[in-house]
Amino acid sequence: MAVFLLAIGSACCLGLGFVLQQQAAQRAPKSDLLHWRLLLDLVRMPEWLLGTAFTTSGLILSALALDSGEVSLVEPLLATNLLFAMALSRVITKQSLGRSGWGGVVLLGLGVTAFIVAGHPQGGGAEAGPLRYWLVFGTVAGLALLLVSTARRLPLFEEATLLALAAGLLYGVQDALTRVTAQRFDRGGLSLALTGWQLYVVIVIGVVGLLLVQSAFEAAPLKMSLPALTAAQPLAGIACAVGFLGDRLRVTPGALAWEAAGLLAIVAGVLVIGRHPAMPT
């Protein structure tokens, strides 16, 4: 229950923070896109600082959830941040949910429930060796780099979606490495955590991901970026958790079918909610 509460609390803070950050980022000069000076401009905006306070709180809560529970359990719950973003967006735009909005909410909720119940995520499996570890990590990071490179050649609206996808993939890796760092801290305290490369990769991904997300928020309306970010993060996180952290899911044919259906429902619900008129334009 503590893991559920921490993950949902994190999703709430992240969803609210993303909306506030995007409201500020869209006022930044377009020439700042993917440049570090974008962050320097944003720190002068009180609305962005408030949003960052929310997202920072969300990251702290997610780290606590990842320390207590498996990545493959926490990641689907973090995807519900879009529900809280929708709630704040409704206040801003004064739009009702309607059939499509409620349909997206139901899809997302059922998808999270189906994946967790069918997969029954558990830890305790043997961690992968270095080859498999770096293969999964390199594949996800390489795909994120490819998305960023492709985005630079597209119009702003399409660029925002690809940048958000790349950030979501990196955040999924960050979540997996955050759990590794937390486990090292639990075993040997701060000294053991500081001697692991994972902590420093978490910090680097956090900075790079922040630049990608804020650039995506600056380039286009929230509906072009947040759904992609929210959909990519749990998929990458679960892939890393099963790929090299030793997380275990049920692998019977029936369970695999429901797990796949749950993930598809999560992605579909995220896309439906993200395209709803309540999302700020």
VENGI-V299860 format. One record per residue. RES is the residue in three letters. BURIAL is I if it has 24 or more other ideal C-beta (glycine too) atoms within 12 Angstrom, else O. Layout:
BEGIN
RES & BURIAL
RES & BURIAL
END
This chain:
BEGIN
MET & O
ALA & O
VAL & I
PHE & O
LEU & O
LEU & I
ALA & I
ILE & I
GLY & I
SER & I
ALA & I
CYS & I
CYS & I
LEU & I
GLY & I
LEU & I
GLY & I
PHE & I
VAL & I
LEU & I
GLN & I
GLN & I
GLN & I
ALA & I
ALA & I
GLN & I
ARG & O
ALA & I
PRO & O
LYS & O
SER & O
ASP & O
LEU & I
LEU & I
HIS & O
TRP & O
ARG & O
LEU & I
LEU & I
LEU & O
ASP & I
LEU & I
VAL & O
ARG & O
MET & I
PRO & O
GLU & I
TRP & I
LEU & O
LEU & O
GLY & I
THR & I
ALA & O
PHE & I
THR & I
THR & O
SER & I
GLY & I
LEU & I
ILE & O
LEU & I
SER & I
ALA & I
LEU & I
ALA & I
LEU & I
ASP & I
SER & I
GLY & I
GLU & I
VAL & I
SER & I
LEU & I
VAL & I
GLU & I
PRO & I
LEU & I
LEU & I
ALA & I
THR & I
ASN & I
LEU & I
LEU & I
PHE & I
ALA & I
MET & I
ALA & I
LEU & I
SER & I
ARG & I
VAL & O
ILE & O
THR & I
LYS & O
GLN & O
SER & O
LEU & I
GLY & O
ARG & O
SER & I
GLY & I
TRP & O
GLY & O
GLY & I
VAL & I
VAL & O
LEU & I
LEU & I
GLY & I
LEU & I
GLY & I
VAL & I
THR & I
ALA & I
PHE & I
ILE & I
VAL & O
ALA & I
GLY & I
HIS & O
PRO & I
GLN & O
GLY & I
GLY & O
GLY & O
ALA & O
GLU & O
ALA & O
GLY & O
PRO & O
LEU & O
ARG & O
TYR & I
TRP & O
LEU & O
VAL & I
PHE & I
GLY & O
THR & O
VAL & I
ALA & I
GLY & O
LEU & I
ALA & I
LEU & O
LEU & O
LEU & I
VAL & I
SER & O
THR & O
ALA & I
ARG & O
ARG & O
LEU & O
PRO & O
LEU & I
PHE & O
GLU & O
GLU & I
ALA & I
THR & I
LEU & I
LEU & I
ALA & I
LEU & I
ALA & I
ALA & I
GLY & I
LEU & I
LEU & I
TYR & I
GLY & I
VAL & I
GLN & I
ASP & I
ALA & I
LEU & I
THR & I
ARG & I
VAL & I
THR & I
ALA & I
GLN & I
ARG & I
PHE & I
ASP & O
ARG & O
GLY & O
GLY & O
LEU & O
SER & O
LEU & O
ALA & I
LEU & O
THR & O
GLY & I
TRP & O
GLN & I
LEU & I
TYR & O
VAL & I
VAL & I
ILE & O
VAL & O
ILE & I
GLY & I
VAL & O
VAL & I
GLY & I
LEU & I
LEU & I
LEU & I
VAL & I
GLN & I
SER & I
ALA & I
PHE & I
GLU & I
ALA & I
ALA & I
PRO & I
LEU & I
LYS & I
MET & I
SER & I
LEU & I
PRO & I
ALA & I
LEU & I
THR & I
ALA & I
ALA & I
GLN & I
PRO & I
LEU & I
ALA & I
GLY & I
ILE & I
ALA & I
CYS & I
ALA & I
VAL & I
GLY & I
PHE & I
LEU & I
GLY & I
ASP & I
ARG & O
LEU & I
ARG & O
VAL & O
THR & O
PRO & O
GLY & O
ALA & O
LEU & O
ALA & O
TRP & I
GLU & I
ALA & O
ALA & I
GLY & I
LEU & I
LEU & O
ALA & I
ILE & I
VAL & I
ALA & I
GLY & I
VAL & I
LEU & I
VAL & I
ILE & I
GLY & I
ARG & I
HIS & I
PRO & I
ALA & I
MET & I
PRO & I
THR & O
END
